[in-house]
Amino acid sequence: NEPPPGAAFPWPTASGVGVGIFMLACAMDSEESAAAEISERATLVERFMIELLITLVRVRDYTILLKIWRRRENLSLRTPFLDKVAGCASQFLLIANFICNILGMQTYLIHLDNSQILEVVTEGDPRDSAIVLHHGALGSSENMAPLFRAAGDRGYFAIGITRPGYAASTRREGRRAHDYYFETQKAIEYFQVKQFVSLGWSSGGPAAISDLQDGRCKGAVTIAGDAPRISEDWDTYIQKYPPKNGSLEDFEFPPLEDFRTCKPDQIVHLLGEGLSRKDTEICTGEFRSDLSHAMNHGLASGDFGALDDFESDASPWGIDLEKMMKQVAVFQGDEDRLCTPAHGYFLAEKLGNAELFLESGEGHISLMYNKSSRIIEKAIDFLNQ
């Protein structure tokens, strides 16, 4: 059943669950193998449907299913039954999300007026006030897990916006920092939020700044957030404010496919010299699964989310920072090698009403994990003013 614009997907039917599970089994093999074993798989899937569903829910690992669903038109083998399987994939994704909702954060797939789907993750019960979270590049809203936890522990409603092109959010080609607030507006209207504070980590920083253009936004917090790199005086900041560990942000990233399939114990290898000492501690500690699962999920549907982020980061923001007079807290680690301290200093000095919080010894990832309580407290302070 097709929902009206603005509505979340309806509860899927039991048959949709069975077909969705079948599709997951097909996805685990090559297309040729899946087509050849179609009848055998159907029986096997029905037998183990509940066990497999529970396993997926426990690890929130439905990214293979989502990847095949989003790329179904490119399948080299097309049969009526395979088409039916693809058509029911979103229903299975929803039932997995529903059970995940019982266990913690809730996931919504919201239909927008322009045929776009927006994936939104929430923590807590909806209310008039909210803390909005924008994830970093190469990931999804699950990247913001420490901030979701910190907000939930304090009884606040948190909304994670999964940017277009990532996970289940439909790509919006040509998106730029000045119009990032479009998705935020749709999410807060869906939950009937009357006021909010926007937080952005890394490539989510420009989205938090963009949200300041909405009259319901009371302020923003950037966390190792990107600055406009093409500004005329950007090189001056790069030279004046290097990270204390002496590294610069000019190393090459591995292929995006490596991040899409990475395991928790591979993060350090992939990011390599981009990590500070404290970043490495986080990436090898108890939260390493948060990071790898967020990347797996965010990039499951393809590369466009990350590529559009990179393109936007290298383009003019279209925002007059000096005219942004709402309060902004700029959190920056002085050992950040991915967004060096130059970003924090630039934003703090260019925005009309900003304060820099330079955290000693923190890197790009460790800043959000080690300072999550302080970051959320600052957001709550803005929200309650």
C-alpha positions in Angstrom: 0.0 0.0 0.0 1.4 3.3 -1.1 1.3 5.9 1.8 0.3 9.5 1.2 3.0 12.1 1.1 4.5 12.9 4.5 3.5 9.6 6.0 5.8 6.8 7.2 5.6 3.4 5.6 2.6 1.3 6.8 3.1 -1.9 8.7 4.1 -4.7 6.3 2.1 -7.8 5.7 3.2 -11.2 6.9 3.8 -12.3 3.3 6.0 -9.3 2.7 8.2 -10.5 5.6 8.5 -13.9 4.1 9.4 -12.6 0.7 11.8 -10.1 2.2 13.6 -12.8 4.1 13.8 -14.8 0.9 15.4 -11.8 -0.9 18.0 -11.6 1.8 19.0 -15.2 1.2 19.3 -14.5 -2.5 21.4 -11.4 -1.8 23.9 -13.5 0.1 24.8 -15.5 -3.1 25.5 -14.4 -6.6 22.6 -13.4 -8.8 23.0 -16.6 -10.9 23.1 -18.8 -7.8 20.1 -17.1 -6.3 18.0 -17.6 -9.5 19.1 -21.2 -9.9 18.1 -22.1 -6.3 14.9 -20.1 -6.2 12.6 -23.0 -5.1 15.0 -24.5 -2.6 15.6 -21.1 -1.0 11.9 -20.4 -0.6 11.4 -23.5 1.6 14.6 -22.9 3.6 13.7 -19.3 4.3 10.2 -20.1 5.5 11.7 -22.6 7.9 14.3 -20.2 9.4 12.4 -16.9 9.0 12.1 -16.1 12.7 15.7 -17.1 13.6 17.1 -15.0 10.8 14.9 -12.0 11.5 16.0 -12.1 15.2 19.7 -12.2 14.2 19.3 -9.3 11.9 17.6 -7.3 14.5 20.2 -7.9 17.1 23.0 -6.5 14.9 20.9 -4.1 12.9 22.6 -5.6 9.8 20.0 -5.3 7.0 22.4 -3.4 4.7 22.7 -6.2 2.1 19.0 -6.3 1.7 18.8 -2.5 1.3 21.7 -2.5 -1.2 19.9 -5.0 -3.5 16.6 -3.2 -3.1 18.1 0.1 -4.2 19.9 -1.5 -7.2 17.2 -3.9 -8.3 16.9 -2.3 -11.7 20.5 -3.3 -12.5 20.1 -7.0 -11.9 21.3 -9.0 -14.9 18.7 -11.7 -14.3 15.0 -10.6 -14.2 12.1 -12.9 -13.5 8.6 -12.1 -12.4 9.3 -13.7 -9.0 12.6 -12.0 -8.6 10.8 -8.7 -9.3 8.3 -9.5 -6.7 11.1 -10.2 -4.2 12.6 -6.8 -4.9 9.3 -5.1 -4.6 8.8 -6.4 -1.1 12.3 -5.7 0.1 11.3 -2.4 1.7 8.6 -4.2 3.7 11.1 -6.5 5.3 13.4 -3.5 6.0 10.5 -1.9 7.9 9.7 -5.0 10.1 13.4 -5.2 11.0 13.2 -1.5 11.9 10.1 -2.1 13.9 11.7 -4.7 16.1 14.8 -2.5 16.5 12.5 0.2 17.7 11.5 -2.0 20.6 15.1 -2.4 21.5 16.2 1.2 21.4 16.4 3.9 18.8 13.5 4.1 16.3 13.9 4.3 12.6 11.3 6.0 10.3 11.2 6.1 6.5 9.2 9.2 5.7 7.7 9.9 2.3 8.1 13.5 1.1 6.1 15.4 -1.5 8.8 15.1 -4.1 8.9 11.3 -4.1 11.9 11.4 -1.8 12.3 9.0 1.1 13.9 10.4 4.2 15.4 8.0 6.8 15.1 9.4 10.3 16.3 7.8 13.6 15.0 8.9 16.9 15.6 8.4 20.6 13.0 9.2 23.2 9.3 10.2 23.0 8.3 12.9 20.5 7.7 16.3 22.1 7.7 20.0 21.3 11.4 20.4 21.7 14.1 18.3 20.1 17.8 17.8 19.5 18.5 17.3 15.8 21.6 15.3 14.9 23.5 15.3 11.5 26.0 12.5 11.0 29.4 12.6 9.3 30.4 11.4 5.9 30.7 7.7 5.0 28.1 6.9 7.6 24.5 7.2 8.8 22.5 8.5 11.8 23.9 5.5 13.8 27.2 7.4 13.7 25.7 9.7 16.4 25.1 6.9 18.9 27.0 8.5 21.8 24.9 11.7 21.4 21.6 9.7 21.1 22.5 8.0 24.3 23.4 11.2 26.1 20.2 12.9 25.0 18.1 9.9 25.9 19.7 9.6 29.4 18.6 13.2 30.1 15.1 12.6 28.8 15.3 14.6 25.6 13.9 13.7 22.2 16.6 13.3 19.6 16.1 13.2 15.8 18.9 11.9 13.5 18.6 13.1 9.9 20.2 10.6 7.4 21.3 12.8 4.6 20.1 12.2 1.0 22.0 9.4 -0.7 22.9 7.6 2.5 21.1 4.4 3.6 17.4 4.6 2.8 17.3 8.3 2.2 16.8 9.0 -1.5 19.5 11.0 -3.2 18.9 14.7 -3.8 21.4 15.5 -6.5 23.1 18.9 -6.3 22.4 19.4 -2.6 24.5 22.1 -0.9 25.0 23.5 2.6 22.6 26.4 2.1 19.7 24.0 1.5 20.5 21.1 3.9 17.8 22.4 6.2 15.2 21.1 3.8 15.3 17.6 5.2 15.4 18.9 8.8 12.2 20.9 8.2 10.4 17.8 6.9 11.5 15.8 9.9 10.5 18.3 12.6 7.2 18.9 10.9 6.5 15.2 10.8 7.1 15.0 14.6 5.4 18.4 15.2 8.5 19.9 16.9 8.2 23.5 17.7 11.8 24.3 18.6 15.1 22.5 18.3 18.9 22.8 18.5 20.9 21.3 15.6 24.1 19.3 16.1 26.4 18.3 13.3 29.5 16.1 13.3 32.2 16.4 10.6 30.4 16.7 7.2 27.2 17.1 9.3 28.5 20.4 10.6 27.4 22.4 7.5 23.9 20.9 7.9 23.7 22.2 11.5 24.7 25.6 10.4 22.2 25.4 7.6 19.4 24.7 10.1 20.0 28.1 11.7 18.0 29.5 8.8 14.9 27.9 10.2 13.0 30.1 12.6 12.4 27.2 15.0 16.1 26.5 15.4 17.5 28.1 18.6 21.1 27.4 18.0 23.7 25.0 16.7 26.6 22.8 17.9 29.3 21.7 15.5 31.5 18.8 16.5 34.8 18.6 14.5 32.7 20.2 11.8 33.7 21.1 8.3 34.4 24.8 7.4 34.0 26.2 3.8 37.4 25.2 2.4 37.2 27.4 -0.6 37.1 30.7 1.3 39.7 33.2 0.2 41.5 33.1 3.5 41.2 29.4 4.1 44.9 28.7 3.5 45.8 31.2 6.2 43.8 29.2 8.7 45.4 25.9 7.6 48.9 27.3 8.2 48.0 29.1 11.4 46.1 26.3 13.2 47.6 22.9 12.4 46.8 19.9 14.7 49.2 19.4 17.6 50.2 16.0 16.4 51.6 17.6 13.2 49.6 15.7 10.7 47.5 17.4 7.9 44.3 16.4 6.3 45.8 15.6 2.8 46.1 11.8 2.9 44.0 9.7 0.5 41.0 7.7 1.6 40.6 4.0 0.7 37.9 3.1 -1.9 34.4 3.6 -0.6 33.7 -0.1 -1.1 36.1 -0.8 1.7 34.1 1.3 4.2 30.9 -0.3 2.9 32.0 -3.8 3.9 34.4 -3.0 6.8 34.3 -5.0 10.0 34.9 -3.4 13.5 38.5 -4.5 13.6 39.3 -2.9 10.2 38.5 0.7 11.0 42.0 1.6 12.2 43.6 0.1 9.1 41.2 2.0 6.8 41.6 5.4 8.4 45.3 4.9 9.2 47.2 8.2 9.7 43.9 10.1 9.8 43.4 8.9 13.4 44.9 10.5 16.5 45.9 8.4 19.5 42.5 8.8 21.2 40.7 8.2 17.9 42.5 4.8 17.7 41.4 4.0 21.3 37.8 4.6 20.4 38.1 2.6 17.1 39.5 -0.4 18.9 37.4 -0.2 22.0 33.8 -1.1 22.9 32.3 1.4 20.5 34.0 0.1 17.3 30.8 -1.7 16.2 28.9 1.6 16.4 31.2 3.0 13.8 31.5 0.1 11.4 27.8 -0.7 11.4 27.0 3.0 10.7 29.3 2.9 7.7 28.0 -0.4 6.5 24.4 0.9 6.7 25.1 4.4 5.3 26.9 3.2 2.2 24.8 0.1 1.6 22.7 1.8 -1.1 25.7 3.1 -3.0 28.4 5.9 -3.1 26.2 8.9 -3.9 25.8 10.1 -0.3 29.5 10.3 0.3 30.3 11.7 -3.2 27.6 14.4 -2.8 29.1 15.3 0.6 32.6 15.6 -0.9 31.2 17.8 -3.8 29.3 20.0 -1.4 32.2 20.4 1.0 34.3 21.6 -2.0 31.6 24.1 -3.1 30.5 27.5 -1.8 28.1 27.1 1.1 25.8 29.9 0.0 25.4 31.1 3.6 26.6 34.4 4.9 28.2 33.2 8.2 28.6 36.6 9.6 24.8 37.2 9.5 24.1 34.0 11.4 23.5 35.6 14.8 22.0 32.6 16.6 24.3 31.0 19.2 26.7 28.4 18.0 29.1 26.2 20.0 32.1 25.0 18.0 33.6 21.9 19.5 37.1 21.1 18.1 39.8 18.6 19.0 43.3 20.0 18.9 44.7 16.7 17.5 42.0 16.2 14.8 43.7 15.0 11.6 40.5 14.7 9.5 39.1 18.2 10.2 42.1 20.0 11.6 41.7 22.8 14.2 41.7 25.3 11.3 38.0 24.4 10.8 37.0 25.1 14.4 38.9 28.4 14.5 37.4 29.5 11.1 33.8 28.8 12.1 34.2 30.4 15.5 35.7 33.6 14.0 33.4 33.9 11.0 30.0 33.1 12.5 28.2 36.0 14.0 27.7 34.5 17.5 30.0 31.6 18.1 32.2 30.2 20.9 35.1 27.8 20.4 35.5 24.9 22.7 39.0 23.5 21.9 39.4 20.1 23.6 43.0 19.1 24.4 44.1 15.8 23.1 40.9 14.9 21.2 40.8 13.8 17.7 38.0 13.6 15.1 36.2 10.6 16.5 37.2 10.7 20.1 35.8 14.2 20.5 32.2 13.1 20.0 32.6 10.0 22.2 34.7 11.5 25.1 32.8 14.8 25.2 29.3 13.7 24.4 27.9 14.7 27.8 29.4 18.2 27.5 28.1 18.6 24.0 24.6 17.6 24.8 24.6 19.8 27.9 25.5 22.8 25.7 22.7 21.8 23.3 20.2 21.6 26.2 21.4 25.0 27.4 20.6 26.5 24.0 17.3 24.8 23.9 16.1 26.0 27.3 17.1 29.7 26.8 
